[in-house]
Amino acid sequence: MEEFDVVVIGSGPGGYVSAIRCSQLGLKTACIEKGNTLGGTCLNVGCIPSKALLHSSELYEKMEKEANNYGISFDNLSLDFSKMMDHKNKIVDSFTKGIDFLFKKNKIQRILGAATLKDPNTISVNSDTIKAKHIILATGSEPIELPFLPFDEKKIVSSTGALSLETLPKKLLVVGAGIIGTELGSVYRRLGVEVEYIEFLDRICPGLDLTMSQSLQKALEKQGHKFNLSHKVVSKDVKGDKITLTAETPSGDKKEFEGDVVLVCIGRKPYTNNLGLENLSIQKDKRGFVQVDNCLRTSAPNIFAIGDIVNGPMLAHKASEEGVIVAEFIAGHRAEFNHLTIPNVAYTHPEVGSVGLTEEEAKAHFSIKVGSFPFKANSRARCTAEEEGLVKIIADEKSHTLLGMHIIAGHASELICLGGLAMQLQAKVDDLADLCFAHPTLSESIKEAALTITKGAIHM
């Protein structure tokens, strides 16, 4: 029977990063993964393939609709959807092989199979038994399915199936207008598909700051996205190649929506099936999330849980940071993680990047000042035709401590880290206002937004 200092169950961004850090700290480490490739949802059927398709589809649309604005013209622009998918698959393959390489480099033993906990130090994998001083649960999450819309990943698809369609539908119905739904809807809308959303709530991307949510909806509607808010899908009807969804409207009436493919994006749930948590009486909350303490320990003190199976935003980078924290804690190092500085990004166009408190959240606990600056007044944005969007900064009224930053812009994902760094250092808005930014850059809008709270913006 083989024994390890640490066994990680799951090889997604939480699991593989945690395994690598454990090995770097001198711990004999193994990682159990039931899939044939490493990387979990993010690398195989999530973050990476979706961003590859978002980039490809955006490039196609820019060539189709905007190239002439820059004096660039050509004939016979065409789209090879199958080749676009092949490109996405090659990127995924390169990343999963890259993790294989990192495991070998760090001498991490990879074990293929489904793991079940037998006792606090024993794991069953297939017909084998493994002993571990410490166990890290990093099994991730899976899409939530509606009872009357079971996934077949052909006509009724989850985010997984949406990343592997063989042909372009004429019309895509998206149930749920959150970040995943709007990102995948953006991919297909850019490729000429009619995209219509049916959203139960009264706003899109409800986790975002309200200003960002409203601004993003307006931007997407200009692009051709159709939103039906406060609508509840109640049934489906399949006739031939068409699917009809019936939804209750805000007034209580029924409305029908017909499409070729239905994408269901109503959230994800923690994946803890058949892990054997009940064998150790490891506690879960009502929503199925594993309960942990501030050190991410479960009720079994040598067993930890990270990523999507514990409370908090279901984000790859959050899982990775938690994986590092647990590895360093096991190795005897002090490790801390400020969850308030976790950035969240919608990779639509424009992108939305957020960190810290929304205005609604901040108002509930602080007296605040809000500053904003539009990208239409930013010189770099005007040069690159990316004038849509703004920077919004939320600060404590008296101390000027930064409480939150929200950016909707063409490259918000690359800008928002500055807000996270400022919050990590407990900086004040005055520090951002006094910082010298390169000119011309999109990041100057952060300075200007800060100036609206302190001295007054220069370019507005």
C-alpha positions as CSV (number, residue, x, y, z in Angstrom):
1,M,0.0,0.0,0.0
2,E,1.5,3.3,-1.2
3,E,1.7,6.2,1.3
4,F,1.9,9.9,0.6
5,D,2.2,13.1,2.6
6,V,-0.6,14.6,0.5
7,V,-3.1,13.2,-1.9
8,V,-5.1,15.7,-4.0
9,I,-8.4,14.6,-5.5
10,G,-9.1,16.5,-8.7
11,S,-6.7,18.1,-11.1
12,G,-8.5,21.3,-12.0
13,P,-6.9,24.8,-11.3
14,G,-7.3,24.2,-7.6
15,G,-6.1,20.6,-7.5
16,Y,-3.1,20.7,-9.9
17,V,-1.8,24.0,-8.5
18,S,-2.1,22.7,-5.0
19,A,-0.3,19.5,-5.9
20,I,2.6,21.4,-7.5
21,R,2.9,23.7,-4.5
22,C,2.9,20.7,-2.1
23,S,5.7,19.0,-4.1
24,Q,7.7,22.3,-4.1
25,L,7.5,22.3,-0.3
26,G,9.0,18.9,-0.1
27,L,5.8,16.9,0.4
28,K,5.4,13.5,-1.3
29,T,2.4,14.2,-3.4
30,A,-0.1,12.3,-5.6
31,C,-3.1,13.6,-7.6
32,I,-6.1,11.5,-8.4
33,E,-8.1,12.4,-11.5
34,K,-10.9,10.3,-13.0
35,G,-10.7,12.1,-16.4
36,N,-8.2,11.0,-19.1
37,T,-6.7,14.5,-19.2
38,L,-5.6,16.9,-16.4
39,G,-6.9,20.4,-15.9
40,G,-10.5,19.8,-14.8
41,T,-13.4,21.8,-16.2
42,C,-11.4,25.0,-16.7
43,L,-8.8,23.7,-19.1
44,N,-10.9,21.1,-20.8
45,V,-14.4,22.4,-21.1
46,G,-14.5,25.8,-19.5
47,C,-12.2,28.9,-19.2
48,I,-9.6,28.0,-21.8
49,P,-11.7,26.7,-24.7
50,S,-14.3,29.4,-24.2
51,K,-11.7,32.1,-24.3
52,A,-10.2,30.6,-27.4
53,L,-13.6,30.7,-29.2
54,L,-14.3,34.2,-27.9
55,H,-11.0,35.4,-29.4
56,S,-11.6,33.7,-32.7
57,S,-15.2,34.9,-33.0
58,E,-14.2,38.5,-32.1
59,L,-11.4,38.4,-34.7
60,Y,-13.9,37.2,-37.4
61,E,-16.4,39.9,-36.5
62,K,-13.8,42.7,-36.5
63,M,-12.6,41.6,-39.9
64,E,-16.2,41.4,-41.2
65,K,-17.5,44.7,-39.8
66,E,-14.7,47.0,-38.8
67,A,-11.7,46.4,-41.0
68,N,-12.9,48.9,-43.6
69,N,-12.8,51.6,-40.9
70,Y,-9.1,51.2,-40.8
71,G,-8.5,51.3,-44.5
72,I,-8.3,47.5,-44.8
73,S,-10.4,45.7,-47.4
74,F,-10.5,42.2,-48.8
75,D,-12.8,40.0,-50.8
76,N,-14.5,36.7,-49.9
77,L,-14.2,36.6,-46.2
78,S,-15.3,33.2,-45.1
79,L,-15.8,31.3,-41.8
80,D,-14.7,27.7,-41.3
81,F,-16.4,26.7,-38.1
82,S,-14.9,23.3,-38.0
83,K,-11.4,24.8,-38.3
84,M,-12.2,27.2,-35.5
85,M,-13.1,24.3,-33.3
86,D,-9.9,22.5,-34.2
87,H,-7.9,25.5,-33.2
88,K,-9.7,25.5,-29.8
89,N,-9.0,21.8,-29.4
90,K,-5.3,22.2,-30.1
91,I,-5.1,24.9,-27.4
92,V,-6.8,22.7,-24.9
93,D,-4.6,19.8,-25.8
94,S,-1.4,21.9,-25.4
95,F,-2.5,23.0,-21.9
96,T,-3.4,19.6,-20.6
97,K,-0.1,18.2,-21.9
98,G,1.6,21.2,-20.2
99,I,0.2,20.1,-16.8
100,D,1.4,16.5,-17.5
101,F,4.9,18.0,-18.0
102,L,4.6,20.0,-14.7
103,F,3.6,16.9,-12.8
104,K,6.6,15.0,-14.1
105,K,8.9,18.0,-13.4
106,N,7.7,18.2,-9.8
107,K,7.6,14.4,-9.3
108,I,3.9,14.3,-8.6
109,Q,2.4,10.9,-9.0
110,R,-0.7,10.9,-11.3
111,I,-3.3,8.3,-10.5
112,L,-6.2,7.7,-13.0
113,G,-9.5,6.7,-11.4
114,A,-12.4,7.8,-9.2
115,A,-11.5,8.3,-5.5
116,T,-13.6,7.4,-2.5
117,L,-12.7,8.3,1.1
118,K,-12.7,5.2,3.4
119,D,-11.3,6.8,6.5
120,P,-9.4,10.0,7.3
121,N,-6.2,8.5,5.9
122,T,-7.4,6.0,3.4
123,I,-8.6,6.4,-0.2
124,S,-9.9,3.8,-2.5
125,V,-9.1,4.2,-6.2
126,N,-10.6,1.6,-8.5
127,S,-9.4,-1.6,-6.7
128,D,-6.4,0.0,-5.1
129,T,-6.0,1.6,-1.7
130,I,-3.8,4.6,-1.0
131,K,-2.7,6.1,2.4
132,A,-2.3,9.8,2.9
133,K,-1.4,12.0,5.9
134,H,-3.3,14.8,4.3
135,I,-6.1,14.9,1.7
136,I,-7.2,17.9,-0.4
137,L,-10.6,17.7,-2.1
138,A,-10.6,19.7,-5.3
139,T,-13.3,18.0,-7.3
140,G,-14.9,21.1,-8.8
141,S,-18.5,21.6,-10.0
142,E,-20.9,20.6,-12.7
143,P,-23.7,22.5,-14.6
144,I,-27.1,22.6,-13.0
145,E,-29.8,20.8,-15.0
146,L,-33.5,21.7,-15.2
147,P,-35.7,18.7,-14.7
148,F,-37.6,19.2,-17.9
149,L,-34.5,20.2,-19.9
150,P,-32.0,17.3,-19.4
151,F,-28.7,17.7,-21.2
152,D,-28.2,15.6,-24.4
153,E,-25.2,17.9,-25.3
154,K,-26.6,18.1,-28.9
155,K,-29.8,20.0,-28.9
156,I,-30.1,20.9,-25.2
157,V,-26.6,21.7,-24.1
158,S,-24.7,22.8,-21.0
159,S,-21.6,25.0,-21.3
160,T,-19.7,21.8,-22.1
161,G,-21.8,21.0,-25.1
162,A,-21.9,24.6,-26.3
163,L,-18.1,24.4,-26.7
164,S,-18.3,21.4,-29.0
165,L,-21.2,22.1,-31.4
166,E,-20.6,20.5,-34.8
167,T,-22.5,23.0,-36.8
168,L,-23.8,26.6,-36.3
169,P,-27.5,26.7,-35.3
170,K,-29.7,29.4,-36.9
171,K,-31.0,30.4,-33.5
172,L,-29.7,29.7,-30.0
173,L,-31.9,30.1,-27.0
174,V,-29.9,30.7,-23.8
175,V,-31.6,30.0,-20.5
176,G,-29.8,32.2,-18.0
177,A,-28.1,35.5,-18.8
178,G,-25.2,35.2,-16.4
179,I,-21.5,35.5,-17.2
180,I,-21.2,32.0,-18.8
181,G,-24.4,32.5,-20.8
182,T,-23.5,35.9,-22.2
183,E,-19.9,34.8,-23.0
184,L,-21.0,31.7,-25.0
185,G,-23.9,33.7,-26.5
186,S,-21.3,36.2,-27.6
187,V,-19.3,33.5,-29.4
188,Y,-22.3,32.4,-31.5
189,R,-23.8,35.8,-32.1
190,R,-20.6,37.0,-33.6
191,L,-20.7,34.0,-36.0
192,G,-24.1,35.0,-37.3
193,V,-26.3,33.0,-35.0
194,E,-29.5,34.7,-33.6
195,V,-29.1,34.6,-29.8
196,E,-32.0,35.1,-27.4
197,Y,-31.9,34.9,-23.6
198,I,-34.5,33.9,-21.1
199,E,-33.5,35.1,-17.6
200,F,-35.4,34.5,-14.4
201,L,-34.0,37.6,-12.7
202,D,-34.6,41.2,-13.6
203,R,-31.0,41.9,-14.7
204,I,-28.2,40.1,-16.5
205,C,-25.0,39.0,-14.7
206,P,-26.6,39.6,-11.3
207,G,-23.3,39.3,-9.4
208,L,-21.9,42.4,-11.0
209,D,-22.3,45.9,-9.8
210,L,-25.6,47.3,-11.1
211,T,-24.0,50.0,-13.2
212,M,-21.8,47.3,-14.9
213,S,-24.8,45.0,-15.4
214,Q,-26.9,47.7,-17.0
215,S,-24.1,49.0,-19.1
216,L,-23.2,45.5,-20.4
217,Q,-26.8,44.8,-21.3
218,K,-27.0,48.0,-23.4
219,A,-23.8,47.1,-25.1
220,L,-24.9,43.5,-25.9
221,E,-28.3,44.7,-27.1
222,K,-26.6,47.0,-29.6
223,Q,-24.7,44.0,-30.9
224,G,-27.9,42.1,-31.5
225,H,-28.4,40.1,-28.3
226,K,-32.1,39.8,-27.2
227,F,-32.9,39.6,-23.5
228,N,-36.2,38.6,-21.9
229,L,-35.8,39.4,-18.2
230,S,-38.0,38.2,-15.3
231,H,-39.1,35.2,-17.4
232,K,-39.3,31.7,-16.0
233,V,-39.0,28.8,-18.3
234,V,-41.6,26.2,-17.4
235,S,-41.6,23.6,-20.2
236,K,-40.2,22.5,-23.5
237,D,-41.6,21.0,-26.7
238,V,-39.5,19.3,-29.4
239,K,-40.9,19.1,-33.0
240,G,-38.4,17.8,-35.5
241,D,-35.3,19.9,-35.4
242,K,-36.9,22.8,-33.5
243,I,-37.2,23.2,-29.7
244,T,-39.9,25.4,-28.2
245,L,-39.6,26.8,-24.7
246,T,-42.6,28.1,-22.8
247,A,-41.9,30.8,-20.2
248,E,-44.0,32.8,-17.7
249,T,-43.7,36.5,-18.3
250,P,-43.6,39.2,-15.5
251,S,-47.3,39.7,-16.0
252,G,-48.0,36.0,-15.6
253,D,-48.7,35.3,-19.2
254,K,-47.1,32.5,-21.2
255,K,-44.7,33.2,-24.0
256,E,-43.1,30.7,-26.5
257,F,-39.5,30.9,-27.8
258,E,-38.4,28.7,-30.7
259,G,-34.8,27.8,-31.4
260,D,-32.5,25.1,-32.9
261,V,-30.3,24.6,-29.8
262,V,-31.0,25.5,-26.2
263,L,-28.1,26.4,-23.9
264,V,-28.9,26.1,-20.2
265,C,-26.7,28.3,-18.0
266,I,-28.4,28.6,-14.7
267,G,-25.4,28.0,-12.5
268,R,-23.2,25.2,-11.3
269,K,-23.3,22.9,-8.3
270,P,-20.4,21.4,-6.2
271,Y,-19.4,17.9,-7.4
272,T,-19.1,15.6,-4.4
273,N,-20.9,12.5,-5.7
274,N,-19.5,9.2,-4.6
275,L,-16.6,10.8,-2.7
276,G,-17.4,9.0,0.5
277,L,-17.9,12.2,2.6
278,E,-20.6,10.4,4.5
279,N,-18.0,7.8,5.6
280,L,-16.2,10.5,7.6
281,S,-19.3,12.6,8.5
282,I,-17.8,15.5,6.6
283,Q,-20.4,18.3,6.8
284,K,-22.0,20.0,3.8
285,D,-24.4,22.9,3.8
286,K,-28.0,23.0,2.3
287,R,-26.6,23.8,-1.1
288,G,-24.1,20.9,-1.1
289,F,-21.0,22.9,-0.4
290,V,-18.4,21.3,1.9
291,Q,-18.1,23.2,5.1
292,V,-14.6,24.4,6.0
293,D,-12.9,26.6,8.6
294,N,-10.7,29.6,7.9
295,C,-7.8,27.2,7.1
296,L,-10.1,25.3,4.6
297,R,-10.2,22.3,6.9
298,T,-13.2,20.1,6.8
299,S,-14.7,18.5,10.0
300,A,-11.9,15.9,9.5
301,P,-8.9,18.0,10.5
302,N,-6.4,16.4,8.0
303,I,-8.8,16.7,5.1
304,F,-9.1,20.0,3.2
305,A,-11.5,21.3,0.6
306,I,-10.9,24.0,-2.0
307,G,-12.4,25.6,-5.1
308,D,-15.9,25.1,-6.3
309,I,-16.9,22.7,-3.6
310,V,-16.6,25.3,-0.9
311,N,-18.4,28.6,-0.6
312,G,-17.3,31.6,-2.5
313,P,-17.2,32.6,-6.2
314,M,-16.7,29.6,-8.6
315,L,-13.6,30.9,-10.2
316,A,-10.4,29.1,-11.3
317,H,-8.1,31.7,-9.8
318,K,-9.9,31.5,-6.5
319,A,-9.4,27.7,-6.5
320,S,-5.7,28.1,-7.3
321,E,-5.1,30.5,-4.5
322,E,-6.9,28.3,-2.1
323,G,-4.8,25.4,-3.3
324,V,-1.6,27.3,-2.5
325,I,-2.9,28.4,0.9
326,V,-3.7,24.8,1.9
327,A,-0.3,23.5,0.6
328,E,1.6,26.0,2.6
329,F,-0.6,25.4,5.7
330,I,0.1,21.7,5.6
331,A,3.9,22.4,5.2
332,G,3.8,24.5,8.4
333,H,3.9,28.0,6.8
334,R,1.6,30.8,7.7
335,A,-0.7,31.5,4.7
336,E,-3.4,34.1,4.3
337,F,-5.8,34.9,1.5
338,N,-8.0,38.0,1.3
339,H,-11.1,36.8,-0.5
340,L,-12.3,40.4,-1.1
341,T,-9.5,40.9,-3.6
342,I,-10.6,38.1,-5.9
343,P,-11.3,39.6,-9.3
344,N,-14.3,38.6,-11.4
345,V,-14.4,39.0,-15.2
346,A,-17.0,38.7,-17.9
347,Y,-15.1,38.0,-21.1
348,T,-17.8,39.6,-23.3
349,H,-17.1,42.6,-25.5
350,P,-16.8,44.9,-23.8
351,E,-15.3,43.0,-20.9
352,V,-16.3,43.6,-17.3
353,G,-13.8,43.4,-14.5
354,S,-14.8,43.7,-10.9
355,V,-13.0,43.5,-7.5
356,G,-14.2,44.2,-4.0
357,L,-17.6,45.5,-3.1
358,T,-20.3,46.6,-5.5
359,E,-21.9,49.9,-4.8
360,E,-25.0,48.1,-3.4
361,E,-22.9,46.1,-1.0
362,A,-20.7,49.0,0.1
363,K,-23.8,51.2,0.9
364,A,-25.0,48.6,3.3
365,H,-21.9,49.0,5.5
366,F,-20.2,52.3,4.7
367,S,-20.8,55.9,3.9
368,I,-19.2,56.0,0.5
369,K,-18.0,58.1,-2.4
370,V,-18.3,56.9,-6.0
371,G,-16.1,58.1,-8.8
372,S,-16.3,57.2,-12.5
373,F,-14.6,58.1,-15.7
374,P,-15.8,57.1,-19.3
375,F,-13.5,55.6,-21.8
376,K,-14.9,57.9,-24.5
377,A,-12.7,60.6,-22.8
378,N,-9.6,58.3,-22.9
379,S,-7.2,59.0,-25.7
380,R,-6.0,55.4,-26.1
381,A,-9.5,54.1,-26.3
382,R,-10.4,56.6,-29.0
383,C,-7.3,55.6,-31.0
384,T,-8.3,51.9,-30.9
385,A,-12.1,52.5,-31.3
386,E,-12.8,51.0,-27.8
387,E,-14.6,54.0,-26.4
388,E,-17.5,52.1,-24.8
389,G,-17.4,51.7,-21.1
390,L,-16.2,53.3,-17.9
391,V,-14.2,52.9,-14.7
392,K,-16.1,53.0,-11.4
393,I,-14.4,53.4,-8.1
394,I,-16.0,53.0,-4.7
395,A,-14.3,54.4,-1.6
396,D,-15.0,55.0,2.1
397,E,-16.2,58.6,2.3
398,K,-14.0,59.6,5.3
399,S,-10.8,57.6,4.9
400,H,-10.9,57.3,1.1
401,T,-9.9,53.6,1.5
402,L,-10.7,51.7,-1.7
403,L,-13.7,49.4,-1.3
404,G,-14.3,48.3,-4.9
405,M,-13.4,48.9,-8.5
406,H,-15.5,48.0,-11.5
407,I,-14.4,48.4,-15.1
408,I,-16.4,47.8,-18.3
409,A,-14.0,48.1,-21.3
410,G,-12.3,46.3,-24.1
411,H,-9.5,45.1,-21.9
412,A,-11.1,45.2,-18.4
413,S,-9.7,41.8,-17.6
414,E,-6.1,43.2,-17.8
415,L,-6.9,46.4,-16.0
416,I,-8.8,45.1,-12.9
417,C,-5.7,43.6,-11.2
418,L,-4.6,47.2,-10.3
419,G,-7.7,47.5,-8.2
420,G,-7.0,44.2,-6.6
421,L,-3.4,45.2,-5.8
422,A,-4.6,48.5,-4.3
423,M,-7.1,46.7,-2.1
424,Q,-4.5,44.1,-1.1
425,L,-2.2,46.9,0.1
426,Q,-5.2,48.7,1.7
427,A,-4.4,51.7,-0.5
428,K,-6.5,54.8,-0.6
429,V,-8.1,56.4,-3.7
430,D,-5.6,59.2,-3.2
431,D,-2.7,56.8,-4.0
432,L,-4.3,55.9,-7.3
433,A,-5.0,59.6,-8.1
434,D,-1.4,60.5,-7.4
435,L,0.2,57.6,-9.3
436,C,1.8,58.4,-12.6
437,F,0.3,56.4,-15.5
438,A,1.9,56.0,-18.9
439,H,0.2,58.0,-21.7
440,P,-1.7,57.1,-23.8
441,T,-3.1,54.0,-22.0
442,L,-6.5,52.7,-21.0
443,S,-5.3,52.5,-17.4
444,E,-5.2,56.4,-17.2
445,S,-9.0,56.1,-16.8
446,I,-8.4,54.5,-13.4
447,K,-6.4,57.6,-12.3
448,E,-9.1,59.9,-13.7
449,A,-11.9,58.0,-11.8
450,A,-9.8,58.3,-8.6
451,L,-9.4,62.0,-9.3
452,T,-13.1,62.5,-9.4
453,I,-13.2,61.5,-5.8
454,T,-10.2,63.5,-4.7
455,K,-9.2,66.6,-6.6
456,G,-11.4,66.4,-9.7
457,A,-10.8,64.7,-13.0
458,I,-8.6,66.5,-15.6
459,H,-10.1,65.3,-18.8
460,M,-13.8,65.5,-18.0
